[in-house]
Amino acid sequence: MKLIVGLGNPGAQYERTRHNAGFLALDELARRHAAGMVPRARFNAVTLDASIGGEKVLLAKPTTFMNLSGRTVGEAVRFFKLDPSSDVLVIVDEVALPVGTIRIREKGSAGGHNGLADIDRALGGADYPRLRIGVGAVPPGWVKADWVLSRFGDEELDAVRAGTAEAADAAECVVREGISAAMNRFNKKITQESKPGPDAQSA
């Protein structure tokens, strides 16, 4: 049994904002692996039962706001008696990566991300895999909170679609082959020109 959680904020006003990149990736996984399944309200989330490579997977989109994401992860981990280091994958937006670029880590710091910080609190540590989807560096003059709650521009949509699809591919690889195989296959070097500025949160 695996748990994949895509982070975001519920409600129409937040649809397709940068902060909801995790929701977009989870929607793609649901399209591929949970077609026809009826969503259920569980663990403070909308959940779908899926199967990836013969493995049972619970796909979850928290219905709390971002800074309370730990409720969903903590409740599901305790209910299914999961090992966060091997059974959980959190998909999250990342301002320290170019739009559509993904990065997988087997553990790490919250890097200033409120959703990850709350999951760290709920699990008592940061020893769980996370898949970050780049949403672009905070532009000069912007406050980070405003930037992540803004919608992607039309010129970014192709990169967003490609990144969402690649994130789903990477999540499938994590389930089928493990986190190390996914890191080796999907983590790409970022050129110096595309590295974010000092306002971006740590990757």
HELIX and SHEET records of a PDB file:
HELIX    1   1 ALA A   12  TYR A   14  5                                   3    
HELIX    2   2 ARG A   18  ASN A   20  5                                   3    
HELIX    3   3 ALA A   21  HIS A   33  1                                  13    
HELIX    4   4 MET A   66  LEU A   68  5                                   3    
HELIX    5   5 GLY A   70  PHE A   80  1                                  11    
HELIX    6   6 PRO A   84  ASP A   87  1                                   4    
HELIX    7   7 ASN A  114  LEU A  123  1                                  10    
HELIX    8   8 LYS A  144  VAL A  148  1                                   5    
HELIX    9   9 ASP A  154  GLU A  156  5                                   3    
HELIX   10  10 LEU A  157  GLU A  177  1                                  21    
HELIX   11  11 ILE A  179  PHE A  186  1                                   8    
HELIX   12  12 GLN A  192  SER A  194  5                                   3    
SHEET    1   A 7 ARG A  40  ARG A  42  0                                        
SHEET    2   A 7 ALA A  45  ILE A  52 -1                                        
SHEET    3   A 7 GLU A  55  PRO A  62 -1                                        
SHEET    4   A 7 LYS A   2  GLY A   6  1                                        
SHEET    5   A 7 VAL A  88  GLU A  94  1                                        
SHEET    6   A 7 ARG A 130  GLY A 134  1                                        
SHEET    7   A 7 ILE A 102  ARG A 105 -1                                        
END                                                                             
